[in-house]
Amino acid sequence: MSAKLHYRLPGLQIPLWLLLVLVAFFFANLNGYLLFDHDEGAFSEATRGMFERGDFITTWLNDRVRFDKPILIYWLQAASISVFGTEVWAFRLPSALAGLGWSLATFAFVRRYLDEKTAIAAALMAAASLGINMIAHVATADALLNALLATTLLLMYAYSRQANNGLLVAIYALMALGVLTKGPVAVAIPLMVAALFYLSQGLRAEFLRAVFFIPGWILFVAIAAPWYVLEYQAQGQAFIDGFFLKHNVNRFNNAMEGHDGGFLFYPLVLPFVLAPFGALLLRIVPSVRNIMPGKDPLDAFLWIWFLVVLILFSLASTKLPHYILYGCTPLVILMARYREWLQNRWFALLFPALLFGVMVAFPLLIPLAEQRLSNPIEIAVAQRAGHYINQDFATLAALAGIVSITLILWRRFPLWKRLALVGAVQTVFVWFVFVPAFSEAQQRPVWEAAQFAKTLNEPIYTQSIDMPSFNVYLNKVTHRRPLAIGEVGFGREDRLASDSEYYDVLFQSGPIQIVRRIATPPESTETTNTPETAEAKEKP
C-alpha cells in the first residue's frame, strides 16, 4: 500500500485508505435510484416545500402539516439542496454524511479504548453491515439520529472513565440535536443506558453529577427548545396531538400502519440487519457474561446499551427493522473486539448464502407475492417488477453469491476480513442492482408522470393518492382537492375509475394517471371525493 494511503488525516488520525473505503461504502450510487414513497418522498417534499412556502419552521405535505419528525433533518436537507439543487442524491446527502460520521465516531472510540486494528475492523463492519449502510442511503431522519445517539452514548462511556465537564457539555449538546431530529427517544435511551451502567458499576456519584449538571441542561434547552416553542406557537394543540401523542406515545402503544410483530421480531431480523456478519454476531453472544459487575466494564456498557434497545423496542407495539439500529453500534464494537472468535468458514457463509439465495429466487417469488396482493398499486408494482427482477437479475445475484462464498472459503485473510470483502460485494449488488430494479418497478411511473405534468405548464391537483415524490420531480406543491371542469389532476387509475367517463386521460404510466376533468357527473362528486374522503383514501 502506498505511503499516501497510509497518510493520516490531522485530528482524526485515520488512515487515508480507510476513509476512502468508508466513503465508497456510504456514497455508493447515491444518485442511482429514484426517491421511494412514502418516507423518502415525504421527507424530500416537506424539505422542498419549505422553500416554496417560505416557511422553515413547519413542514407540510400539500395542504397537511407533517408532524412526523422534528426539524433538524429538514434543515440539513434544505442546506444540501440549496447548494446542489433538488437532485435525489442531494436529499440523501445528510444521511450519507451521518453514516460516515457514525462510522468515524466508532473508529475514534475503539481506537482510544481498545486498539487501532480493532478500530479499523469496527469502522469497516459498521460501513459494510446491510442495515447501517442502507439507512445511510435514504433521505430520512434515521441515519442522523443513529449517528447522534451513538456518539452520545460513546461519550457517556468516556465520561465514566474520565469525568470532565467538557464531555458533559458535548453529551447534552448531542442529546439536544437528537431531540431536534426525532424527539424524546434521543434522551430516553441514553438516560436508561447510563443509569443501568453507572449504577451497576458503582458510579452513583458520577451519574448524579452528570444528570444534575445544570449548564448542560441550559445548553440542551437553548438548542432544542426554540423550534418546539415556535412550532407550538404556529400550530398550537395540533402539534402536541400530532407529534407527541400520535408519533411518539401512540407509536409505542399501538402498531401504526400495520407495523407489528412478536417479541422475537428483532432477534430474528438482527443477523440480516448486520449482514454479512450474522455468524460473527451469534459467535460473540457468550461475551454477554461480562455484563456482571466486576467483569469487563466496556463489555458491560455495550451489552447494557444493546439490551436496553432490544427490550424497549420489543415491548413497543410498532416494530420496524431499522429501530434495532439504535442498538447496533455496541454489537459492531463487540464483533470487532472478538472478531477472532469466528473460525468456522461454513458457519460464516450461512447468512450470505441465505441472503443471495433469496435474491436468486426473487424472480420466482414475485408471482407468488402478486397472488396475495389486493392493493392495485402493489399489484402493478409486482407486475412491473417482473421486467426488472428477471433472469438477468437472478444471474447477477448468483454471481455475487458465488463470489461471496469463494471469498469466505479463501484462507488467505482472517475470516472477519473476508466477511468485510463480502460486505463490499453485498453493497455493490444492493445499490447497483437490487435497489435500482426495485426503484424502477415502484417509482418510475411517478417520475414519468411528473415529467409529463411539467409540459402542461398549468396547476396540478392531487386526487386520492399519496406519492409526494411527484411534487419533488414537478418542483411544485400539488394541492389536494376535487377537480373543476378543465382542471388537471394526478391520481391512481383504480381510484379515478368510478368517474372515468368524466375524465380525459392525458397520460398514464402503470397505475398512475394525469387526467383532465371534462364534465361533472349528474350527482356532484363532492360527496365521494371531498378533501376529507380524499385524505381517508390517500394511500399509495
VEXZA-475596 format. One line per 2 residues: number of its first residue (from 1); their letters; for each residue x, y, z of C-alpha. Coordinates in pm, 1 decimal, always signed. Layout:
BEGIN
NUM = a = X/Y/Z ~ ...
***
This chain:
BEGIN
1 = ms = +0.0/+0.0/+0.0 ~ +145.8/+339.1/-94.9
3 = ak = +271.1/+591.0/+159.3 ~ -1.6/+831.7/+51.1
5 = lh = -273.8/+587.6/+152.3 ~ -101.2/+542.4/+488.6
7 = yr = -126.2/+917.4/+543.0 ~ -334.3/+1007.0/+849.0
9 = lp = -577.6/+1296.3/+849.0 ~ -492.6/+1551.2/+1119.1
11 = gl = -724.2/+1530.6/+1417.8 ~ -899.3/+1208.7/+1319.2
13 = qi = -575.5/+1012.4/+1289.5 ~ -747.2/+775.1/+1049.5
15 = pl = -557.7/+613.0/+763.3 ~ -649.2/+776.0/+433.3
17 = wl = -719.4/+436.6/+272.0 ~ -978.2/+358.3/+540.5
19 = ll = -1151.2/+692.6/+495.3 ~ -1172.2/+635.7/+119.6
21 = vl = -1319.2/+289.3/+174.6 ~ -1580.2/+425.0/+416.9
23 = va = -1677.5/+698.9/+171.1 ~ -1715.5/+436.6/-102.3
25 = ff = -1947.7/+229.3/+119.0 ~ -2173.3/+515.5/+226.0
27 = fa = -2188.1/+704.7/-104.4 ~ -2223.9/+405.4/-337.9
29 = nl = -2460.4/+501.4/-624.2 ~ -2638.1/+761.4/-411.5
31 = ng = -2799.0/+912.4/-721.4 ~ -2870.1/+583.9/-897.4
33 = yl = -3232.7/+526.3/-797.1 ~ -3549.7/+731.0/-758.1
35 = lf = -3696.5/+852.1/-429.5 ~ -3907.0/+592.0/-252.7
37 = dh = -4255.4/+685.5/-131.6 ~ -4369.0/+731.6/+137.4
39 = de = -4069.6/+800.8/+357.8 ~ -3811.5/+945.1/+120.0
41 = ga = -4075.4/+1119.8/-85.4 ~ -4238.9/+1268.8/+223.2
43 = fs = -3913.3/+1395.2/+378.1 ~ -3787.7/+1531.9/+48.0
45 = ea = -4111.1/+1704.9/-48.2 ~ -4152.1/+1852.8/+300.6
47 = tr = -3799.9/+1994.8/+265.9 ~ -3853.2/+2121.2/-89.1
49 = gm = -4186.2/+2275.2/+9.2 ~ -4019.3/+2484.6/+277.9
51 = fe = -3861.8/+2695.7/+3.0 ~ -4185.7/+2725.7/-194.7
53 = rg = -4383.9/+2829.9/+111.4 ~ -4107.8/+3036.5/+269.4
55 = df = -4175.8/+2855.7/+598.7 ~ -3873.6/+2692.7/+763.3
57 = it = -4045.5/+2617.0/+1095.4 ~ -4343.5/+2399.6/+995.3
59 = tw = -4317.3/+2118.1/+742.0 ~ -4608.4/+2044.6/+509.1
61 = ln = -4718.5/+1786.6/+255.5 ~ -4950.8/+1969.9/+19.2
63 = dr = -5220.2/+2116.5/+247.8 ~ -5141.9/+1897.9/+551.3
65 = vr = -4897.4/+1976.5/+828.3 ~ -4638.6/+1698.8/+865.6
67 = fd = -4579.4/+1632.9/+1236.6 ~ -4390.5/+1303.9/+1190.8
69 = kp = -4042.2/+1431.9/+1280.6 ~ -3879.1/+1745.1/+1425.8
71 = il = -3695.9/+1994.8/+1210.9 ~ -3321.7/+1920.3/+1204.9
73 = iy = -3311.6/+1671.7/+916.9 ~ -3525.9/+1906.1/+706.7
75 = wl = -3286.8/+2194.4/+773.7 ~ -2989.0/+1978.9/+675.1
77 = qa = -3163.1/+1860.9/+358.2 ~ -3259.1/+2221.8/+286.4
79 = as = -2894.1/+2327.1/+317.4 ~ -2795.9/+2047.8/+79.4
81 = is = -3049.6/+2125.4/-194.0 ~ -2983.9/+2499.0/-164.1
83 = vf = -2629.0/+2421.4/-280.2 ~ -2680.6/+2124.6/-512.4
85 = gt = -3041.8/+2166.1/-627.4 ~ -3331.5/+1920.7/-596.8
87 = ev = -3134.9/+1617.4/-713.4 ~ -3225.8/+1293.4/-538.8
89 = wa = -2869.9/+1249.5/-410.4 ~ -2878.1/+1595.8/-253.1
91 = fr = -3174.2/+1494.0/-34.8 ~ -2980.2/+1182.6/+68.1
93 = lp = -2650.7/+1361.6/+130.4 ~ -2713.1/+1440.3/+502.0
95 = sa = -2788.6/+1072.2/+565.8 ~ -2472.6/+957.4/+387.8
97 = la = -2263.3/+1208.0/+583.4 ~ -2431.1/+1093.2/+906.0
99 = gl = -2343.2/+731.4/+822.8 ~ -1984.0/+831.0/+757.4
101 = gw = -1970.6/+1030.3/+1081.9 ~ -2125.8/+737.8/+1269.4
103 = sl = -1852.7/+504.6/+1143.4 ~ -1575.9/+757.9/+1216.9
105 = at = -1703.8/+808.3/+1573.5 ~ -1695.3/+431.4/+1621.3
107 = fa = -1337.2/+422.7/+1489.1 ~ -1221.5/+702.2/+1721.1
109 = fv = -1385.0/+543.8/+2026.8 ~ -1248.2/+194.3/+1966.7
111 = rr = -902.5/+329.1/+1884.8 ~ -895.0/+507.9/+2218.9
113 = yl = -1032.1/+231.4/+2441.7 ~ -902.1/-77.4/+2259.4
115 = de = -652.7/-51.1/+1972.1 ~ -623.4/+68.5/+1614.5
117 = kt = -660.2/-272.3/+1447.5 ~ -986.3/-326.9/+1629.7
119 = ai = -1093.8/+28.0/+1544.1 ~ -1034.8/-39.0/+1173.0
121 = aa = -1235.8/-361.3/+1199.3 ~ -1522.8/-180.9/+1376.2
123 = al = -1536.6/+100.1/+1118.7 ~ -1538.0/-146.6/+829.1
125 = ma = -1805.2/-363.8/+991.2 ~ -2025.8/-61.0/+1051.8
127 = aa = -1995.6/+53.9/+690.0 ~ -2042.6/-294.0/+542.7
129 = sl = -2339.6/-401.2/+758.0 ~ -2653.6/-408.5/+544.9
131 = gi = -2886.5/-220.1/+780.0 ~ -2640.8/+56.4/+868.2
133 = nm = -2539.5/+101.0/+506.5 ~ -2900.0/+108.3/+386.1
135 = ia = -3023.4/+363.1/+638.7 ~ -2740.2/+594.6/+531.7
137 = hv = -2860.4/+573.6/+170.2 ~ -3214.5/+704.6/+224.7
139 = at = -3343.2/+1058.5/+272.0 ~ -3495.2/+1016.3/+619.4
141 = ad = -3404.5/+1118.6/+975.0 ~ -3284.6/+776.4/+1091.2
143 = al = -2915.3/+784.3/+993.7 ~ -2876.0/+1124.3/+1158.4
145 = ln = -3048.2/+1009.2/+1476.5 ~ -2835.1/+694.7/+1491.2
147 = al = -2515.1/+893.7/+1448.5 ~ -2619.1/+1133.7/+1726.4
149 = la = -2735.7/+853.3/+1958.7 ~ -2418.8/+651.3/+1903.8
151 = tt = -2191.0/+947.6/+1966.3 ~ -2387.1/+1046.9/+2277.1
153 = ll = -2356.0/+702.0/+2430.2 ~ -1990.0/+659.2/+2336.7
155 = lm = -1915.0/+986.3/+2516.5 ~ -2117.0/+866.8/+2816.3
157 = ya = -1879.2/+572.7/+2846.7 ~ -1581.7/+808.9/+2808.0
159 = ys = -1719.5/+1018.7/+3095.6 ~ -1735.2/+708.1/+3316.0
161 = rq = -1361.2/+654.9/+3257.5 ~ -1256.4/+1019.3/+3297.9
163 = an = -1518.1/+1261.4/+3424.3 ~ -1488.1/+1616.8/+3298.5
165 = ng = -1727.8/+1897.7/+3219.1 ~ -1624.1/+1917.8/+2854.2
167 = ll = -1762.0/+1570.9/+2790.8 ~ -2086.6/+1659.4/+2966.3
169 = va = -2128.3/+1970.9/+2752.3 ~ -2082.1/+1760.1/+2437.8
171 = iy = -2328.0/+1493.7/+2562.9 ~ -2603.1/+1746.2/+2634.7
173 = al = -2548.1/+1921.5/+2301.1 ~ -2573.1/+1589.7/+2115.3
175 = ma = -2890.1/+1490.7/+2301.2 ~ -3042.8/+1827.4/+2212.7
177 = lg = -2961.8/+1774.4/+1845.5 ~ -3113.0/+1426.5/+1872.9
179 = vl = -3433.6/+1573.8/+2015.7 ~ -3440.0/+1810.4/+1718.0
181 = tk = -3402.0/+1507.1/+1491.1 ~ -3657.4/+1259.4/+1627.0
183 = gp = -3782.6/+1368.2/+1966.2 ~ -3770.3/+1224.1/+2320.3
185 = va = -3607.2/+894.1/+2219.1 ~ -3275.5/+1081.0/+2191.0
187 = va = -3284.9/+1142.9/+2567.6 ~ -3472.5/+833.6/+2686.4
189 = ip = -3229.4/+573.7/+2551.1 ~ -2907.5/+741.6/+2672.0
191 = lm = -3052.1/+805.0/+3019.7 ~ -3172.6/+445.5/+3058.4
193 = va = -2840.0/+303.4/+2943.1 ~ -2638.3/+542.4/+3160.1
195 = al = -2848.8/+475.1/+3468.9 ~ -2812.1/+97.5/+3440.9
197 = fy = -2441.1/+108.7/+3360.2 ~ -2328.5/+372.7/+3608.9
199 = ls = -2525.4/+226.8/+3899.0 ~ -2415.5/-130.0/+3820.5
201 = qg = -2052.2/-15.9/+3814.5 ~ -2074.0/+167.3/+4147.3
203 = lr = -2059.3/+509.7/+3981.2 ~ -2360.8/+658.8/+4155.7
205 = ae = -2192.6/+991.5/+4235.9 ~ -2073.4/+1036.7/+3876.9
207 = fl = -2420.2/+955.1/+3745.0 ~ -2592.8/+1205.3/+3973.6
209 = ra = -2336.9/+1471.6/+3889.3 ~ -2398.3/+1415.6/+3517.8
211 = vf = -2777.8/+1412.4/+3547.8 ~ -2786.8/+1731.4/+3755.9
213 = fi = -2528.6/+1918.7/+3550.3 ~ -2715.6/+2248.4/+3523.6
215 = pg = -2500.7/+2410.6/+3249.9 ~ -2570.0/+2102.3/+3036.4
217 = wi = -2945.5/+2134.9/+3075.9 ~ -2925.8/+2506.9/+2999.5
219 = lf = -2738.2/+2426.4/+2678.1 ~ -2986.3/+2149.0/+2599.7
221 = va = -3283.1/+2384.3/+2631.4 ~ -3105.5/+2658.1/+2435.9
223 = ia = -3050.5/+2420.8/+2142.1 ~ -3366.4/+2209.7/+2143.5
225 = ap = -3641.3/+2430.7/+2284.3 ~ -3665.3/+2725.4/+2039.6
227 = wy = -3802.9/+2522.2/+1748.4 ~ -4053.8/+2339.1/+1971.7
229 = vl = -4174.8/+2672.2/+2111.4 ~ -4203.6/+2827.0/+1765.6
231 = ey = -4386.8/+2522.6/+1628.7 ~ -4630.8/+2524.1/+1920.1
233 = qa = -4694.0/+2893.4/+1864.3 ~ -4761.9/+2823.4/+1496.8
235 = qg = -4975.6/+2509.2/+1533.0 ~ -5098.2/+2501.4/+1894.8
237 = qa = -5258.3/+2185.7/+2031.9 ~ -5243.7/+2018.4/+1690.8
239 = fi = -4864.3/+1998.1/+1733.7 ~ -4897.8/+1830.7/+2074.4
241 = dg = -5156.1/+1585.1/+1943.3 ~ -4980.4/+1513.9/+1615.5
243 = ff = -4616.2/+1493.0/+1722.8 ~ -4604.6/+1391.1/+2088.5
245 = lk = -4922.8/+1184.1/+2116.6 ~ -4959.7/+1028.2/+1770.2
247 = hn = -4599.7/+985.5/+1656.9 ~ -4440.8/+911.0/+1995.6
249 = vn = -4685.7/+777.9/+2255.9 ~ -4920.7/+602.0/+2010.9
251 = rf = -4631.9/+457.7/+1810.3 ~ -4515.7/+280.0/+2126.4
253 = nn = -4861.0/+173.5/+2247.0 ~ -5020.6/+81.9/+1912.9
255 = am = -4895.8/-85.9/+1596.4 ~ -4911.8/+203.6/+1349.4
257 = eg = -4967.4/+141.7/+977.4 ~ -4963.5/-236.3/+1029.6
259 = hd = -4600.9/-245.4/+1150.7 ~ -4638.8/-503.1/+1424.7
261 = gg = -4454.1/-820.9/+1518.3 ~ -4389.1/-1061.7/+1802.9
263 = fl = -4137.8/-1029.4/+2084.9 ~ -3881.9/-1225.6/+1879.2
265 = fy = -3908.6/-994.6/+1577.9 ~ -3577.7/-816.9/+1637.8
267 = pl = -3366.0/-1121.8/+1731.3 ~ -3481.8/-1283.7/+1407.0
269 = vl = -3405.4/-987.6/+1180.1 ~ -3083.7/-877.8/+1353.2
271 = pf = -2844.3/-1120.8/+1175.6 ~ -2967.7/-982.8/+843.9
273 = vl = -2955.7/-620.9/+961.1 ~ -2586.6/-683.7/+1036.1
275 = ap = -2531.2/-898.2/+724.5 ~ -2286.5/-1037.2/+624.0
277 = fg = -2170.2/-1064.0/+986.1 ~ -2461.5/-1274.8/+1114.1
279 = al = -2241.0/-1569.1/+1215.1 ~ -1996.3/-1342.7/+1396.4
281 = ll = -2288.4/-1180.6/+1578.1 ~ -2404.7/-1518.0/+1707.4
283 = ri = -2049.2/-1615.1/+1797.0 ~ -1995.0/-1314.9/+2028.2
285 = vp = -2310.2/-1380.7/+2233.5 ~ -2110.5/-1555.8/+2515.3
287 = sv = -1940.6/-1223.2/+2591.9 ~ -2271.2/-1114.3/+2748.0
289 = rn = -2145.3/-1272.7/+3070.0 ~ -1919.9/-966.7/+3108.0
291 = im = -2229.7/-764.2/+3189.9 ~ -2194.2/-879.4/+3551.5
293 = pg = -2032.8/-635.7/+3799.2 ~ -1659.5/-689.4/+3833.7
295 = kd = -1619.4/-808.1/+3473.8 ~ -1501.3/-600.8/+3177.6
297 = pl = -1667.0/-254.8/+3205.9 ~ -1659.2/-184.7/+2832.1
299 = da = -1834.9/-511.4/+2751.7 ~ -2085.7/-440.4/+3027.9
301 = fl = -2162.9/-97.6/+2881.9 ~ -2200.2/-229.7/+2528.2
303 = wi = -2430.6/-514.9/+2627.4 ~ -2643.8/-291.3/+2850.7
305 = wf = -2677.7/-48.3/+2559.4 ~ -2788.8/-319.1/+2318.0
307 = lv = -3024.2/-492.0/+2563.5 ~ -3198.0/-165.4/+2658.0
309 = vl = -3275.1/-102.3/+2290.2 ~ -3375.4/-464.0/+2225.2
311 = il = -3614.0/-487.1/+2521.3 ~ -3758.5/-138.0/+2477.4
313 = fs = -3848.7/-182.8/+2111.2 ~ -3952.7/-545.8/+2152.7
315 = la = -4211.2/-420.5/+2403.2 ~ -4325.9/-142.1/+2169.7
317 = st = -4626.8/-219.9/+1952.2 ~ -4489.3/-58.0/+1635.2
319 = kl = -4195.9/-261.9/+1504.5 ~ -3978.1/-157.7/+1213.1
321 = ph = -3644.8/-325.4/+1131.8 ~ -3447.9/-0.6/+1146.9
323 = yi = -3542.7/+62.5/+1512.1 ~ -3292.0/-204.9/+1618.8
325 = ly = -3016.0/+4.3/+1458.9 ~ -3020.4/+215.8/+1776.1
327 = gc = -2855.9/-83.5/+1943.3 ~ -2626.5/-198.6/+1661.4
329 = tp = -2325.1/+22.3/+1737.1 ~ -2235.4/-173.8/+2053.7
331 = lv = -2274.9/-500.5/+1863.4 ~ -2038.1/-376.9/+1591.4
333 = il = -1777.4/-290.4/+1856.1 ~ -1819.6/-628.1/+2024.0
335 = ma = -1789.0/-808.3/+1689.7 ~ -1470.5/-615.4/+1613.2
337 = ry = -1327.4/-685.5/+1958.1 ~ -1395.9/-1058.6/+1941.1
339 = re = -1356.7/-1097.0/+1565.3 ~ -1113.2/-1387.4/+1605.8
341 = wl = -1379.6/-1594.8/+1782.4 ~ -1530.7/-1681.3/+1445.6
343 = qn = -1317.7/-1955.3/+1288.6 ~ -1571.3/-2179.8/+1113.7
345 = rw = -1587.2/-2086.3/+745.5 ~ -1902.0/-2287.9/+682.5
347 = fa = -2087.6/-2114.7/+961.5 ~ -1966.0/-1777.5/+831.9
349 = ll = -2108.3/-1834.7/+484.7 ~ -2454.9/-1933.9/+614.0
351 = fp = -2611.2/-1585.4/+618.5 ~ -2453.4/-1453.9/+294.7
353 = al = -2569.1/-1773.8/+122.5 ~ -2922.1/-1722.1/+255.4
355 = lf = -2929.4/-1358.0/+150.6 ~ -2808.0/-1415.4/-203.8
357 = gv = -3016.8/-1731.4/-227.7 ~ -3327.4/-1522.2/-165.6
359 = mv = -3209.6/-1274.5/-430.2 ~ -3161.8/-1554.2/-683.5
361 = af = -3514.7/-1676.8/-608.7 ~ -3669.9/-1328.6/-628.6
363 = pl = -3794.4/-1363.7/-988.6 ~ -3983.1/-1678.2/-881.2
365 = li = -4115.3/-1518.5/-561.9 ~ -4269.8/-1213.7/-730.7
367 = pl = -4558.9/-1402.6/-899.4 ~ -4634.3/-1580.0/-570.3
369 = ae = -4640.5/-1247.5/-387.3 ~ -4863.2/-1093.6/-654.6
371 = qr = -5128.7/-1358.0/-594.2 ~ -5156.5/-1247.3/-231.5
373 = ls = -5188.4/-876.0/-304.7 ~ -5514.4/-682.0/-317.3
375 = np = -5390.2/-321.6/-340.5 ~ -5398.8/-227.6/-713.8
377 = ie = -5081.2/-23.2/-698.9 ~ -4895.2/-305.3/-523.2
379 = ia = -5016.8/-545.7/-789.7 ~ -4896.2/-305.8/-1058.4
381 = va = -4556.5/-279.6/-888.5 ~ -4531.0/-659.8/-873.9
383 = qr = -4616.7/-684.7/-1242.8 ~ -4362.2/-419.6/-1337.3
385 = ag = -4102.6/-580.6/-1109.3 ~ -4103.4/-885.0/-1334.7
387 = hy = -3948.9/-671.2/-1611.2 ~ -3655.2/-567.0/-1392.4
389 = in = -3613.7/-853.1/-1143.9 ~ -3576.2/-1116.2/-1412.1
391 = qd = -3335.8/-1386.1/-1526.7 ~ -3052.8/-1134.9/-1566.9
393 = fa = -3114.1/-1019.4/-1209.8 ~ -3101.8/-1378.5/-1084.1
395 = tl = -2778.1/-1438.6/-1274.9 ~ -2612.4/-1134.3/-1115.6
397 = aa = -2736.2/-1243.1/-772.6 ~ -2596.4/-1591.6/-828.9
399 = la = -2264.4/-1445.1/-941.3 ~ -2248.8/-1221.1/-631.4
401 = gi = -2331.3/-1521.2/-414.6 ~ -2059.7/-1735.0/-574.8
403 = vs = -1801.6/-1458.0/-531.0 ~ -1906.0/-1417.0/-166.8
405 = it = -1882.8/-1788.3/-91.9 ~ -1544.4/-1807.6/-267.2
407 = li = -1413.2/-1519.0/-57.4 ~ -1529.0/-1681.0/+265.1
409 = lw = -1369.0/-2013.3/+176.1 ~ -1043.5/-1845.2/+70.9
411 = rr = -792.3/-1886.5/+354.8 ~ -552.7/-1606.8/+269.3
413 = fp = -708.5/-1348.5/+503.6 ~ -860.4/-1370.1/+852.7
415 = lw = -1226.0/-1467.3/+834.6 ~ -1355.6/-1128.2/+951.0
417 = kr = -1168.2/-957.4/+664.8 ~ -1321.7/-1199.8/+418.6
419 = la = -1665.1/-1108.5/+556.1 ~ -1581.3/-739.6/+511.2
421 = lv = -1498.8/-813.9/+146.7 ~ -1833.2/-994.6/+118.8
423 = ga = -1986.2/-677.3/+261.0 ~ -1835.0/-487.0/-31.2
425 = vq = -1985.7/-736.5/-278.3 ~ -2318.1/-707.2/-96.3
427 = tv = -2304.2/-326.7/-114.4 ~ -2234.2/-328.2/-487.9
429 = fv = -2519.5/-570.4/-555.4 ~ -2770.5/-388.7/-335.2
431 = wf = -2704.2/-36.9/-467.4 ~ -2623.3/-109.4/-830.8
433 = vf = -2862.9/-399.7/-897.7 ~ -3135.9/-466.5/-640.5
435 = vp = -3240.6/-117.9/-527.7 ~ -3235.8/+36.3/-879.3
437 = af = -3450.2/-253.5/-1008.1 ~ -3699.2/-214.9/-724.6
439 = se = -3699.3/+162.7/-770.2 ~ -3777.1/+131.3/-1140.6
441 = aq = -4065.2/-105.2/-1068.8 ~ -4222.7/+110.0/-798.6
443 = qr = -4127.5/+469.4/-867.7 ~ -4067.0/+513.6/-1241.5
445 = pv = -4437.7/+577.6/-1323.6 ~ -4444.6/+864.0/-1072.3
447 = we = -4131.4/+1019.6/-1221.0 ~ -4267.7/+984.5/-1575.7
449 = aa = -4599.0/+1140.2/-1474.7 ~ -4416.9/+1436.7/-1322.4
451 = qf = -4211.6/+1487.6/-1638.9 ~ -4531.3/+1492.2/-1845.4
453 = ak = -4701.0/+1729.5/-1599.5 ~ -4414.6/+1976.1/-1643.7
455 = tl = -4500.7/+2006.7/-2013.3 ~ -4857.4/+2118.1/-1934.9
457 = ne = -4746.6/+2435.2/-1757.9 ~ -5064.1/+2454.8/-1550.8
459 = pi = -5164.2/+2368.8/-1189.9 ~ -5190.9/+2000.3/-1099.1
461 = yt = -5419.0/+1879.3/-819.2 ~ -5364.4/+1557.5/-623.9
463 = qs = -5652.9/+1308.1/-642.7 ~ -5666.4/+1049.0/-362.3
465 = id = -5305.3/+937.4/-378.6 ~ -5003.7/+977.9/-152.6
467 = mp = -4689.4/+983.0/-365.9 ~ -4512.2/+1302.9/-257.1
469 = sf = -4207.1/+1233.0/-474.2 ~ -4430.3/+1351.9/-763.8
471 = nv = -4415.3/+1703.8/-615.2 ~ -4036.4/+1680.5/-582.6
473 = yl = -3992.7/+1591.1/-950.4 ~ -4250.7/+1850.6/-1054.1
475 = nk = -4086.3/+2100.9/-816.9 ~ -4427.3/+2233.1/-714.8
477 = vt = -4693.8/+2177.7/-448.8 ~ -4997.4/+1994.4/-588.1
479 = hr = -5290.5/+2088.9/-369.4 ~ -5532.2/+1809.9/-284.4
481 = rp = -5892.6/+1879.7/-386.4 ~ -6160.7/+1767.2/-636.4
483 = la = -6120.2/+1892.1/-991.1 ~ -6333.5/+2155.5/-1153.9
485 = ig = -6407.8/+2126.1/-1525.5 ~ -6090.4/+2189.3/-1724.0
487 = ev = -5851.0/+2128.4/-1433.7 ~ -5577.0/+1864.4/-1432.0
489 = gf = -5521.0/+1604.1/-1163.5 ~ -5268.7/+1338.3/-1061.6
491 = gr = -5403.9/+1009.6/-926.6 ~ -5438.9/+633.0/-937.1
493 = ed = -5629.2/+461.2/-1215.7 ~ -5836.7/+245.1/-979.6
495 = rl = -5946.5/+543.7/-770.8 ~ -6037.7/+753.3/-1071.1
497 = as = -6220.4/+466.7/-1243.4 ~ -6563.3/+537.6/-1089.6
499 = ds = -6572.0/+876.9/-1266.3 ~ -6363.0/+775.1/-1568.0
501 = ey = -6623.4/+889.0/-1822.3 ~ -6589.3/+1242.9/-1688.5
503 = yd = -6210.2/+1247.7/-1727.0 ~ -5983.7/+1273.6/-2026.1
505 = vl = -5670.4/+1066.7/-1958.6 ~ -5376.6/+1280.5/-2071.5
507 = fq = -5101.5/+1044.7/-1960.8 ~ -5066.5/+703.8/-1798.8
509 = sg = -4770.1/+502.1/-1674.7 ~ -4852.2/+186.7/-1484.0
511 = pi = -5140.2/+271.5/-1248.9 ~ -5052.8/+643.9/-1239.1
513 = qi = -5262.1/+882.4/-1445.5 ~ -5267.8/+1250.9/-1534.4
515 = vr = -5629.7/+1342.2/-1613.9 ~ -5835.0/+1646.7/-1708.6
517 = ri = -6191.0/+1692.2/-1584.5 ~ -6415.9/+1729.4/-1889.7
519 = at = -6760.1/+1708.5/-1728.7 ~ -6935.1/+1692.0/-1393.4
521 = pp = -7148.5/+1387.3/-1305.7 ~ -7523.1/+1447.9/-1257.2
523 = es = -7476.1/+1394.2/-884.7 ~ -7192.2/+1608.1/-753.8
525 = te = -6870.1/+1417.7/-685.1 ~ -6823.9/+1633.0/-378.7
527 = tt = -6998.0/+1356.5/-182.9 ~ -6745.5/+1096.4/-292.2
529 = nt = -6429.1/+1297.0/-349.0 ~ -6421.6/+1567.1/-83.9
531 = pe = -6093.2/+1661.2/+80.7 ~ -6198.9/+1457.2/+384.2
533 = ta = -6269.5/+1139.7/+191.0 ~ -5965.3/+1200.1/-26.7
535 = ea = -5750.0/+1208.6/+284.1 ~ -5907.9/+886.9/+405.8
537 = ke = -5830.1/+721.3/+72.1 ~ -5487.4/+874.7/+31.4
539 = kp = -5263.4/+569.6/+43.2 ~ -5014.3/+459.8/-223.0
***
